[in-house]
C-alpha cells in the first residue's frame, strides 16, 4: 500500500487518489492545425518512462485538488 502526500491534506492512503497521467505535457500551440494522427499521438501516446516521471494526481476522495508529483516507475516510490 502506498502513501501519497497531498499538498493540501497531508499523507493519505493511495486509495483516496486517482492518477491523471504524465504532467508537464505541452498542449499543441495550434490545435486546429493538427492532423487526426497528431491528435491521437497527443491524446493517447505516453512516454512510458522507466525511472523518474512527473505525474498528475487528484485527491479524489479528499479535497479534490490536482497536483503533480515525481514517481519512480520502477519502484512506485515518490520523490521528496
Ligand atoms: Zn487533499
PDB file of the backbone (N, CA, C, O) and the ligand in Angstrom, with CONECT records:
HET     ZN  A 101       1
ATOM      1  N   UNK A   1       0.846  -1.181   0.000  1.00  0.00           N
ATOM      2  CA  UNK A   1       0.000   0.000   0.000  1.00  0.00           C
ATOM      3  C   UNK A   1       0.892   1.245   0.000  1.00  0.00           C
ATOM      4  O   UNK A   1       1.830   1.350   0.791  1.00  0.00           O
ATOM      5  N   UNK A   2       0.590   2.171  -0.886  1.00  0.00           N
ATOM      6  CA  UNK A   2       1.352   3.405  -0.980  1.00  0.00           C
ATOM      7  C   UNK A   2       0.708   4.495  -0.131  1.00  0.00           C
ATOM      8  O   UNK A   2      -0.503   4.513   0.089  1.00  0.00           O
ATOM      9  N   UNK A   3       1.555   5.394   0.331  1.00  0.00           N
ATOM     10  CA  UNK A   3       1.085   6.604   0.985  1.00  0.00           C
ATOM     11  C   UNK A   3       1.443   7.765   0.076  1.00  0.00           C
ATOM     12  O   UNK A   3       2.596   7.909  -0.331  1.00  0.00           O
ATOM     13  N   UNK A   4       0.473   8.580  -0.239  1.00  0.00           N
ATOM     14  CA  UNK A   4       0.684   9.747  -1.089  1.00  0.00           C
ATOM     15  C   UNK A   4       0.443  10.991  -0.240  1.00  0.00           C
ATOM     16  O   UNK A   4      -0.517  11.069   0.527  1.00  0.00           O
ATOM     17  N   UNK A   5       1.342  11.957  -0.399  1.00  0.00           N
ATOM     18  CA  UNK A   5       1.219  13.196   0.376  1.00  0.00           C
ATOM     19  C   UNK A   5       0.504  14.241  -0.467  1.00  0.00           C
ATOM     20  O   UNK A   5       1.069  14.773  -1.422  1.00  0.00           O
ATOM     21  N   UNK A   6      -0.725  14.526  -0.112  1.00  0.00           N
ATOM     22  CA  UNK A   6      -1.477  15.609  -0.755  1.00  0.00           C
ATOM     23  C   UNK A   6      -0.936  16.934  -0.209  1.00  0.00           C
ATOM     24  O   UNK A   6      -0.825  17.088   1.007  1.00  0.00           O
ATOM     25  N   UNK A   7      -0.597  17.895  -1.076  1.00  0.00           N
ATOM     26  CA  UNK A   7      -0.055  19.163  -0.568  1.00  0.00           C
ATOM     27  C   UNK A   7      -1.060  19.950   0.270  1.00  0.00           C
ATOM     28  O   UNK A   7      -0.678  20.886   0.972  1.00  0.00           O
ATOM     29  N   UNK A   8      -2.328  19.584   0.206  1.00  0.00           N
ATOM     30  CA  UNK A   8      -3.344  20.305   0.966  1.00  0.00           C
ATOM     31  C   UNK A   8      -3.764  19.559   2.236  1.00  0.00           C
ATOM     32  O   UNK A   8      -4.083  20.190   3.243  1.00  0.00           O
ATOM     33  N   UNK A   9      -3.767  18.209   2.197  1.00  0.00           N
ATOM     34  CA  UNK A   9      -4.307  17.412   3.306  1.00  0.00           C
ATOM     35  C   UNK A   9      -3.248  16.615   4.055  1.00  0.00           C
ATOM     36  O   UNK A   9      -3.494  16.151   5.168  1.00  0.00           O
ATOM     37  N   UNK A  10      -2.068  16.450   3.453  1.00  0.00           N
ATOM     38  CA  UNK A  10      -1.037  15.646   4.098  1.00  0.00           C
ATOM     39  C   UNK A  10      -1.056  14.210   3.613  1.00  0.00           C
ATOM     40  O   UNK A  10      -1.658  13.906   2.583  1.00  0.00           O
ATOM     41  N   UNK A  11      -0.398  13.325   4.353  1.00  0.00           N
ATOM     42  CA  UNK A  11      -0.243  11.926   3.959  1.00  0.00           C
ATOM     43  C   UNK A  11      -1.573  11.184   4.051  1.00  0.00           C
ATOM     44  O   UNK A  11      -2.269  11.237   5.065  1.00  0.00           O
ATOM     45  N   UNK A  12      -1.903  10.495   2.964  1.00  0.00           N
ATOM     46  CA  UNK A  12      -3.140   9.707   2.914  1.00  0.00           C
ATOM     47  C   UNK A  12      -2.868   8.417   2.152  1.00  0.00           C
ATOM     48  O   UNK A  12      -1.873   8.302   1.437  1.00  0.00           O
ATOM     49  N   UNK A  13      -3.765   7.450   2.314  1.00  0.00           N
ATOM     50  CA  UNK A  13      -3.655   6.177   1.621  1.00  0.00           C
ATOM     51  C   UNK A  13      -3.897   6.359   0.120  1.00  0.00           C
ATOM     52  O   UNK A  13      -4.692   7.202  -0.297  1.00  0.00           O
ATOM     53  N   UNK A  14      -3.199   5.556  -0.677  1.00  0.00           N
ATOM     54  CA  UNK A  14      -3.323   5.682  -2.139  1.00  0.00           C
ATOM     55  C   UNK A  14      -4.737   5.474  -2.649  1.00  0.00           C
ATOM     56  O   UNK A  14      -5.077   5.961  -3.727  1.00  0.00           O
ATOM     57  N   UNK A  15      -5.564   4.767  -1.906  1.00  0.00           N
ATOM     58  CA  UNK A  15      -6.928   4.504  -2.371  1.00  0.00           C
ATOM     59  C   UNK A  15      -7.757   5.784  -2.471  1.00  0.00           C
ATOM     60  O   UNK A  15      -8.821   5.779  -3.091  1.00  0.00           O
ATOM     61  N   UNK A  16      -7.285   6.881  -1.870  1.00  0.00           N
ATOM     62  CA  UNK A  16      -8.010   8.151  -1.939  1.00  0.00           C
ATOM     63  C   UNK A  16      -7.675   8.941  -3.202  1.00  0.00           C
ATOM     64  O   UNK A  16      -8.284   9.979  -3.460  1.00  0.00           O
ATOM     65  N   UNK A  17      -6.701   8.455  -4.001  1.00  0.00           N
ATOM     66  CA  UNK A  17      -6.199   9.230  -5.137  1.00  0.00           C
ATOM     67  C   UNK A  17      -6.478   8.525  -6.457  1.00  0.00           C
ATOM     68  O   UNK A  17      -6.691   7.313  -6.504  1.00  0.00           O
ATOM     69  N   UNK A  18      -6.472   9.316  -7.530  1.00  0.00           N
ATOM     70  CA  UNK A  18      -6.548   8.797  -8.897  1.00  0.00           C
ATOM     71  C   UNK A  18      -5.413   9.429  -9.689  1.00  0.00           C
ATOM     72  O   UNK A  18      -5.139  10.623  -9.563  1.00  0.00           O
ATOM     73  N   UNK A  19      -4.763   8.620 -10.501  1.00  0.00           N
ATOM     74  CA  UNK A  19      -3.679   9.116 -11.344  1.00  0.00           C
ATOM     75  C   UNK A  19      -4.257   9.813 -12.565  1.00  0.00           C
ATOM     76  O   UNK A  19      -5.279   9.399 -13.111  1.00  0.00           O
ATOM     77  N   UNK A  20      -3.580  10.883 -12.983  1.00  0.00           N
ATOM     78  CA  UNK A  20      -4.037  11.658 -14.136  1.00  0.00           C
ATOM     79  C   UNK A  20      -3.071  11.633 -15.299  1.00  0.00           C
ATOM     80  O   UNK A  20      -3.242  12.379 -16.264  1.00  0.00           O
ATOM     81  N   UNK A  21      -2.055  10.784 -15.222  1.00  0.00           N
ATOM     82  CA  UNK A  21      -1.109  10.673 -16.330  1.00  0.00           C
ATOM     83  C   UNK A  21       0.100  11.578 -16.179  1.00  0.00           C
ATOM     84  O   UNK A  21       0.327  12.179 -15.128  1.00  0.00           O
ATOM     85  N   UNK A  22       0.861  11.659 -17.245  1.00  0.00           N
ATOM     86  CA  UNK A  22       2.094  12.433 -17.240  1.00  0.00           C
ATOM     87  C   UNK A  22       1.798  13.926 -17.062  1.00  0.00           C
ATOM     88  O   UNK A  22       0.863  14.465 -17.654  1.00  0.00           O
ATOM     89  N   UNK A  23       2.600  14.563 -16.251  1.00  0.00           N
ATOM     90  CA  UNK A  23       2.472  16.003 -16.048  1.00  0.00           C
ATOM     91  C   UNK A  23       3.375  16.742 -17.018  1.00  0.00           C
ATOM     92  O   UNK A  23       4.243  16.149 -17.659  1.00  0.00           O
ATOM     93  N   UNK A  24       3.161  18.028 -17.114  1.00  0.00           N
ATOM     94  CA  UNK A  24       4.036  18.919 -17.880  1.00  0.00           C
ATOM     95  C   UNK A  24       4.077  18.592 -19.360  1.00  0.00           C
ATOM     96  O   UNK A  24       5.073  18.892 -20.019  1.00  0.00           O
ATOM     97  N   UNK A  25       3.026  17.986 -19.909  1.00  0.00           N
ATOM     98  CA  UNK A  25       2.969  17.746 -21.356  1.00  0.00           C
ATOM     99  C   UNK A  25       2.478  19.020 -22.021  1.00  0.00           C
ATOM    100  O   UNK A  25       1.380  19.489 -21.720  1.00  0.00           O
ATOM    101  N   UNK A  26       3.265  19.580 -22.912  1.00  0.00           N
ATOM    102  CA  UNK A  26       2.815  20.820 -23.566  1.00  0.00           C
ATOM    103  C   UNK A  26       1.637  20.553 -24.500  1.00  0.00           C
ATOM    104  O   UNK A  26       1.639  19.584 -25.259  1.00  0.00           O
ATOM    105  N   UNK A  27       0.640  21.419 -24.435  1.00  0.00           N
ATOM    106  CA  UNK A  27      -0.508  21.297 -25.337  1.00  0.00           C
ATOM    107  C   UNK A  27      -0.105  21.819 -26.706  1.00  0.00           C
ATOM    108  O   UNK A  27       0.793  22.655 -26.804  1.00  0.00           O
ATOM    109  N   UNK A  28      -0.741  21.352 -27.749  1.00  0.00           N
ATOM    110  CA  UNK A  28      -0.406  21.849 -29.091  1.00  0.00           C
ATOM    111  C   UNK A  28      -0.619  23.368 -29.177  1.00  0.00           C
ATOM    112  O   UNK A  28      -1.630  23.893 -28.711  1.00  0.00           O
ATOM    113  N   UNK A  29       0.348  24.053 -29.779  1.00  0.00           N
ATOM    114  CA  UNK A  29       0.264  25.514 -29.898  1.00  0.00           C
ATOM    115  C   UNK A  29      -0.909  25.927 -30.782  1.00  0.00           C
ATOM    116  O   UNK A  29      -1.583  26.917 -30.496  1.00  0.00           O
ATOM    117  N   UNK A  30      -1.154  25.178 -31.847  1.00  0.00           N
ATOM    118  CA  UNK A  30      -2.255  25.474 -32.763  1.00  0.00           C
ATOM    119  C   UNK A  30      -3.071  24.193 -32.953  1.00  0.00           C
ATOM    120  O   UNK A  30      -2.822  23.444 -33.897  1.00  0.00           O
ATOM    121  N   UNK A  31      -4.032  23.933 -32.078  1.00  0.00           N
ATOM    122  CA  UNK A  31      -4.769  22.663 -32.119  1.00  0.00           C
ATOM    123  C   UNK A  31      -5.500  22.414 -33.429  1.00  0.00           C
ATOM    124  O   UNK A  31      -5.685  21.264 -33.825  1.00  0.00           O
ATOM    125  N   UNK A  32      -5.916  23.476 -34.102  1.00  0.00           N
ATOM    126  CA  UNK A  32      -6.666  23.306 -35.351  1.00  0.00           C
ATOM    127  C   UNK A  32      -5.772  22.904 -36.516  1.00  0.00           C
ATOM    128  O   UNK A  32      -6.265  22.492 -37.566  1.00  0.00           O
ATOM    129  N   UNK A  33      -4.457  23.021 -36.334  1.00  0.00           N
ATOM    130  CA  UNK A  33      -3.514  22.664 -37.402  1.00  0.00           C
ATOM    131  C   UNK A  33      -3.113  21.194 -37.346  1.00  0.00           C
ATOM    132  O   UNK A  33      -2.452  20.699 -38.259  1.00  0.00           O
ATOM    133  N   UNK A  34      -3.509  20.486 -36.278  1.00  0.00           N
ATOM    134  CA  UNK A  34      -3.085  19.096 -36.135  1.00  0.00           C
ATOM    135  C   UNK A  34      -3.923  18.157 -37.001  1.00  0.00           C
ATOM    136  O   UNK A  34      -5.121  18.365 -37.194  1.00  0.00           O
ATOM    137  N   UNK A  35      -3.272  17.135 -37.509  1.00  0.00           N
ATOM    138  CA  UNK A  35      -3.989  16.078 -38.218  1.00  0.00           C
ATOM    139  C   UNK A  35      -4.608  15.133 -37.182  1.00  0.00           C
ATOM    140  O   UNK A  35      -4.296  15.220 -35.994  1.00  0.00           O
ATOM    141  N   UNK A  36      -5.473  14.245 -37.628  1.00  0.00           N
ATOM    142  CA  UNK A  36      -6.059  13.266 -36.716  1.00  0.00           C
ATOM    143  C   UNK A  36      -4.985  12.401 -36.074  1.00  0.00           C
ATOM    144  O   UNK A  36      -5.070  12.084 -34.888  1.00  0.00           O
ATOM    145  N   UNK A  37      -3.986  12.021 -36.840  1.00  0.00           N
ATOM    146  CA  UNK A  37      -2.901  11.189 -36.306  1.00  0.00           C
ATOM    147  C   UNK A  37      -2.109  11.941 -35.243  1.00  0.00           C
ATOM    148  O   UNK A  37      -1.714  11.358 -34.233  1.00  0.00           O
ATOM    149  N   UNK A  38      -1.877  13.238 -35.468  1.00  0.00           N
ATOM    150  CA  UNK A  38      -1.152  14.039 -34.470  1.00  0.00           C
ATOM    151  C   UNK A  38      -1.983  14.199 -33.200  1.00  0.00           C
ATOM    152  O   UNK A  38      -1.438  14.178 -32.096  1.00  0.00           O
ATOM    153  N   UNK A  39      -3.307  14.359 -33.350  1.00  0.00           N
ATOM    154  CA  UNK A  39      -4.185  14.426 -32.173  1.00  0.00           C
ATOM    155  C   UNK A  39      -4.162  13.110 -31.418  1.00  0.00           C
ATOM    156  O   UNK A  39      -4.106  13.100 -30.189  1.00  0.00           O
ATOM    157  N   UNK A  40      -4.203  12.022 -32.128  1.00  0.00           N
ATOM    158  CA  UNK A  40      -4.160  10.703 -31.481  1.00  0.00           C
ATOM    159  C   UNK A  40      -2.859  10.532 -30.709  1.00  0.00           C
ATOM    160  O   UNK A  40      -2.862  10.026 -29.587  1.00  0.00           O
ATOM    161  N   UNK A  41      -1.748  10.954 -31.307  1.00  0.00           N
ATOM    162  CA  UNK A  41      -0.466  10.885 -30.601  1.00  0.00           C
ATOM    163  C   UNK A  41      -0.516  11.707 -29.319  1.00  0.00           C
ATOM    164  O   UNK A  41      -0.083  11.244 -28.264  1.00  0.00           O
ATOM    165  N   UNK A  42      -1.046  12.929 -29.410  1.00  0.00           N
ATOM    166  CA  UNK A  42      -1.095  13.798 -28.240  1.00  0.00           C
ATOM    167  C   UNK A  42      -1.993  13.207 -27.152  1.00  0.00           C
ATOM    168  O   UNK A  42      -1.640  13.237 -25.973  1.00  0.00           O
ATOM    169  N   UNK A  43      -3.138  12.676 -27.538  1.00  0.00           N
ATOM    170  CA  UNK A  43      -4.111  12.210 -26.551  1.00  0.00           C
ATOM    171  C   UNK A  43      -3.771  10.859 -25.935  1.00  0.00           C
ATOM    172  O   UNK A  43      -4.026  10.628 -24.753  1.00  0.00           O
ATOM    173  N   UNK A  44      -3.190   9.961 -26.743  1.00  0.00           N
ATOM    174  CA  UNK A  44      -3.083   8.582 -26.273  1.00  0.00           C
ATOM    175  C   UNK A  44      -1.668   8.054 -26.090  1.00  0.00           C
ATOM    176  O   UNK A  44      -1.470   7.102 -25.335  1.00  0.00           O
ATOM    177  N   UNK A  45      -0.689   8.634 -26.747  1.00  0.00           N
ATOM    178  CA  UNK A  45       0.670   8.102 -26.652  1.00  0.00           C
ATOM    179  C   UNK A  45       1.403   8.726 -25.461  1.00  0.00           C
ATOM    180  O   UNK A  45       1.384   9.942 -25.271  1.00  0.00           O
ATOM    181  N   UNK A  46       2.034   7.884 -24.682  1.00  0.00           N
ATOM    182  CA  UNK A  46       2.757   8.336 -23.495  1.00  0.00           C
ATOM    183  C   UNK A  46       4.200   7.879 -23.577  1.00  0.00           C
ATOM    184  O   UNK A  46       4.528   6.935 -24.296  1.00  0.00           O
ATOM    185  N   UNK A  47       5.064   8.565 -22.825  1.00  0.00           N
ATOM    186  CA  UNK A  47       6.484   8.254 -22.841  1.00  0.00           C
ATOM    187  C   UNK A  47       6.821   6.927 -22.205  1.00  0.00           C
ATOM    188  O   UNK A  47       7.804   6.292 -22.585  1.00  0.00           O
ATOM    189  N   UNK A  48       6.011   6.488 -21.227  1.00  0.00           N
ATOM    190  CA  UNK A  48       6.237   5.223 -20.530  1.00  0.00           C
ATOM    191  C   UNK A  48       7.678   5.132 -20.028  1.00  0.00           C
ATOM    192  O   UNK A  48       8.401   4.175 -20.303  1.00  0.00           O
ATOM    193  N   UNK A  49       8.058   6.156 -19.291  1.00  0.00           N
ATOM    194  CA  UNK A  49       9.425   6.294 -18.787  1.00  0.00           C
ATOM    195  C   UNK A  49       9.733   5.218 -17.758  1.00  0.00           C
ATOM    196  O   UNK A  49       8.891   4.892 -16.921  1.00  0.00           O
ATOM    197  N   UNK A  50      10.935   4.670 -17.821  1.00  0.00           N
ATOM    198  CA  UNK A  50      11.404   3.770 -16.765  1.00  0.00           C
ATOM    199  C   UNK A  50      12.328   4.590 -15.880  1.00  0.00           C
ATOM    200  O   UNK A  50      13.485   4.834 -16.221  1.00  0.00           O
ATOM    201  N   UNK A  51      11.799   5.008 -14.742  1.00  0.00           N
ATOM    202  CA  UNK A  51      12.570   5.863 -13.842  1.00  0.00           C
ATOM    203  C   UNK A  51      11.693   6.993 -13.335  1.00  0.00           C
ATOM    204  O   UNK A  51      10.481   6.830 -13.193  1.00  0.00           O
ATOM    205  N   UNK A  52      12.296   8.125 -13.066  1.00  0.00           N
ATOM    206  CA  UNK A  52      11.566   9.263 -12.511  1.00  0.00           C
ATOM    207  C   UNK A  52      10.660   9.903 -13.552  1.00  0.00           C
ATOM    208  O   UNK A  52      11.079  10.179 -14.677  1.00  0.00           O
ATOM    209  N   UNK A  53       9.428  10.131 -13.164  1.00  0.00           N
ATOM    210  CA  UNK A  53       8.445  10.711 -14.070  1.00  0.00           C
ATOM    211  C   UNK A  53       7.552  11.667 -13.293  1.00  0.00           C
ATOM    212  O   UNK A  53       7.107  11.347 -12.190  1.00  0.00           O
ATOM    213  N   UNK A  54       7.285  12.846 -13.864  1.00  0.00           N
ATOM    214  CA  UNK A  54       6.331  13.784 -13.257  1.00  0.00           C
ATOM    215  C   UNK A  54       4.923  13.334 -13.639  1.00  0.00           C
ATOM    216  O   UNK A  54       4.640  13.059 -14.805  1.00  0.00           O
ATOM    217  N   UNK A  55       4.043  13.264 -12.631  1.00  0.00           N
ATOM    218  CA  UNK A  55       2.679  12.776 -12.861  1.00  0.00           C
ATOM    219  C   UNK A  55       1.653  13.690 -12.203  1.00  0.00           C
ATOM    220  O   UNK A  55       1.932  14.350 -11.202  1.00  0.00           O
ATOM    221  N   UNK A  56       0.469  13.711 -12.786  1.00  0.00           N
ATOM    222  CA  UNK A  56      -0.665  14.417 -12.194  1.00  0.00           C
ATOM    223  C   UNK A  56      -1.454  13.441 -11.332  1.00  0.00           C
ATOM    224  O   UNK A  56      -1.664  12.289 -11.714  1.00  0.00           O
ATOM    225  N   UNK A  57      -1.886  13.909 -10.173  1.00  0.00           N
ATOM    226  CA  UNK A  57      -2.722  13.123  -9.285  1.00  0.00           C
ATOM    227  C   UNK A  57      -3.848  14.006  -8.774  1.00  0.00           C
ATOM    228  O   UNK A  57      -3.699  15.222  -8.658  1.00  0.00           O
ATOM    229  N   UNK A  58      -4.970  13.380  -8.472  1.00  0.00           N
ATOM    230  CA  UNK A  58      -6.083  14.108  -7.875  1.00  0.00           C
ATOM    231  C   UNK A  58      -6.479  13.399  -6.585  1.00  0.00           C
ATOM    232  O   UNK A  58      -6.557  12.172  -6.531  1.00  0.00           O
ATOM    233  N   UNK A  59      -6.724  14.187  -5.560  1.00  0.00           N
ATOM    234  CA  UNK A  59      -7.166  13.629  -4.280  1.00  0.00           C
ATOM    235  C   UNK A  59      -8.681  13.466  -4.359  1.00  0.00           C
ATOM    236  O   UNK A  59      -9.451  14.248  -3.801  1.00  0.00           O
ATOM    237  N   UNK A  60      -9.070  12.422  -5.072  1.00  0.00           N
ATOM    238  CA  UNK A  60     -10.478  12.222  -5.446  1.00  0.00           C
ATOM    239  C   UNK A  60     -11.390  12.004  -4.244  1.00  0.00           C
ATOM    240  O   UNK A  60     -12.525  12.482  -4.230  1.00  0.00           O
ATOM    241  N   UNK A  61     -10.904  11.288  -3.241  1.00  0.00           N
ATOM    242  CA  UNK A  61     -11.743  11.015  -2.072  1.00  0.00           C
ATOM    243  C   UNK A  61     -11.415  11.962  -0.922  1.00  0.00           C
ATOM    244  O   UNK A  61     -11.703  11.674   0.239  1.00  0.00           O
ATOM    245  N   UNK A  62     -10.812  13.090  -1.264  1.00  0.00           N
ATOM    246  CA  UNK A  62     -10.434  14.071  -0.246  1.00  0.00           C
ATOM    247  C   UNK A  62     -10.820  15.464  -0.693  1.00  0.00           C
ATOM    248  O   UNK A  62     -11.996  15.763  -0.900  1.00  0.00           O
ATOM    249  N   UNK A  63      -9.808  16.318  -0.839  1.00  0.00           N
ATOM    250  CA  UNK A  63     -10.059  17.724  -1.148  1.00  0.00           C
ATOM    251  C   UNK A  63     -10.391  17.968  -2.616  1.00  0.00           C
ATOM    252  O   UNK A  63     -10.896  19.037  -2.956  1.00  0.00           O
ATOM    253  N   UNK A  64     -10.116  16.993  -3.501  1.00  0.00           N
ATOM    254  CA  UNK A  64     -10.421  17.155  -4.918  1.00  0.00           C
ATOM    255  C   UNK A  64      -9.403  17.964  -5.694  1.00  0.00           C
ATOM    256  O   UNK A  64      -9.615  18.249  -6.873  1.00  0.00           O
ATOM    257  N   UNK A  65      -8.305  18.341  -5.062  1.00  0.00           N
ATOM    258  CA  UNK A  65      -7.281  19.157  -5.730  1.00  0.00           C
ATOM    259  C   UNK A  65      -6.379  18.297  -6.612  1.00  0.00           C
ATOM    260  O   UNK A  65      -6.053  17.158  -6.275  1.00  0.00           O
ATOM    261  N   UNK A  66      -5.983  18.871  -7.753  1.00  0.00           N
ATOM    262  CA  UNK A  66      -4.992  18.267  -8.641  1.00  0.00           C
ATOM    263  C   UNK A  66      -3.621  18.787  -8.266  1.00  0.00           C
ATOM    264  O   UNK A  66      -3.480  19.956  -7.907  1.00  0.00           O
ATOM    265  N   UNK A  67      -2.611  17.939  -8.343  1.00  0.00           N
ATOM    266  CA  UNK A  67      -1.238  18.337  -8.075  1.00  0.00           C
ATOM    267  C   UNK A  67      -0.318  17.383  -8.821  1.00  0.00           C
ATOM    268  O   UNK A  67      -0.751  16.335  -9.300  1.00  0.00           O
ATOM    269  N   UNK A  68       0.952  17.753  -8.916  1.00  0.00           N
ATOM    270  CA  UNK A  68       1.915  16.890  -9.602  1.00  0.00           C
ATOM    271  C   UNK A  68       2.955  16.380  -8.620  1.00  0.00           C
ATOM    272  O   UNK A  68       3.332  17.067  -7.671  1.00  0.00           O
ATOM    273  N   UNK A  69       3.404  15.167  -8.868  1.00  0.00           N
ATOM    274  CA  UNK A  69       4.421  14.508  -8.056  1.00  0.00           C
ATOM    275  C   UNK A  69       5.418  13.848  -8.988  1.00  0.00           C
ATOM    276  O   UNK A  69       5.127  13.600 -10.158  1.00  0.00           O
ATOM    277  N   UNK A  70       6.590  13.570  -8.458  1.00  0.00           N
ATOM    278  CA  UNK A  70       7.571  12.789  -9.192  1.00  0.00           C
ATOM    279  C   UNK A  70       7.589  11.388  -8.605  1.00  0.00           C
ATOM    280  O   UNK A  70       7.790  11.205  -7.404  1.00  0.00           O
ATOM    281  N   UNK A  71       7.373  10.391  -9.478  1.00  0.00           N
ATOM    282  CA  UNK A  71       7.328   8.991  -9.031  1.00  0.00           C
ATOM    283  C   UNK A  71       8.347   8.191  -9.832  1.00  0.00           C
ATOM    284  O   UNK A  71       8.527   8.401 -11.031  1.00  0.00           O
ATOM    285  N   UNK A  72       9.005   7.275  -9.144  1.00  0.00           N
ATOM    286  CA  UNK A  72       9.903   6.344  -9.826  1.00  0.00           C
ATOM    287  C   UNK A  72       9.041   5.178 -10.307  1.00  0.00           C
ATOM    288  O   UNK A  72       8.501   4.428  -9.493  1.00  0.00           O
ATOM    289  N   UNK A  73       8.911   5.025 -11.605  1.00  0.00           N
ATOM    290  CA  UNK A  73       8.018   4.000 -12.154  1.00  0.00           C
ATOM    291  C   UNK A  73       8.538   2.583 -11.920  1.00  0.00           C
ATOM    292  O   UNK A  73       7.794   1.616 -12.082  1.00  0.00           O
ATOM    293  N   UNK A  74       9.819   2.453 -11.536  1.00  0.00           N
ATOM    294  CA  UNK A  74      10.370   1.116 -11.259  1.00  0.00           C
ATOM    295  C   UNK A  74       9.997   0.647  -9.863  1.00  0.00           C
ATOM    296  O   UNK A  74       9.787  -0.546  -9.642  1.00  0.00           O
ATOM    297  N   UNK A  75       9.911   1.596  -8.902  1.00  0.00           N
ATOM    298  CA  UNK A  75       9.676   1.223  -7.507  1.00  0.00           C
ATOM    299  C   UNK A  75       8.333   1.736  -6.982  1.00  0.00           C
ATOM    300  O   UNK A  75       7.890   1.326  -5.909  1.00  0.00           O
ATOM    301  N   UNK A  76       7.689   2.622  -7.727  1.00  0.00           N
ATOM    302  CA  UNK A  76       6.449   3.305  -7.328  1.00  0.00           C
ATOM    303  C   UNK A  76       6.655   4.221  -6.128  1.00  0.00           C
ATOM    304  O   UNK A  76       5.683   4.645  -5.504  1.00  0.00           O
ATOM    305  N   UNK A  77       7.897   4.530  -5.799  1.00  0.00           N
ATOM    306  CA  UNK A  77       8.160   5.460  -4.697  1.00  0.00           C
ATOM    307  C   UNK A  77       8.100   6.889  -5.238  1.00  0.00           C
ATOM    308  O   UNK A  77       8.506   7.166  -6.366  1.00  0.00           O
ATOM    309  N   UNK A  78       7.590   7.772  -4.407  1.00  0.00           N
ATOM    310  CA  UNK A  78       7.500   9.182  -4.776  1.00  0.00           C
ATOM    311  C   UNK A  78       8.754   9.899  -4.319  1.00  0.00           C
ATOM    312  O   UNK A  78       9.228   9.681  -3.204  1.00  0.00           O
ATOM    313  N   UNK A  79       9.289  10.748  -5.170  1.00  0.00           N
ATOM    314  CA  UNK A  79      10.472  11.537  -4.825  1.00  0.00           C
ATOM    315  C   UNK A  79      10.054  12.617  -3.828  1.00  0.00           C
ATOM    316  O   UNK A  79       8.935  13.126  -3.892  1.00  0.00           O
ATOM    317  N   UNK A  80      10.948  12.961  -2.915  1.00  0.00           N
ATOM    318  CA  UNK A  80      10.603  14.006  -1.938  1.00  0.00           C
ATOM    319  C   UNK A  80      10.451  15.369  -2.588  1.00  0.00           C
ATOM    320  O   UNK A  80      10.163  16.350  -1.903  1.00  0.00           O
TER     321      UNK A  80
HETATM  322 ZN    ZN A 101      -6.173  16.606  -0.405  1.00  0.00          ZN
END
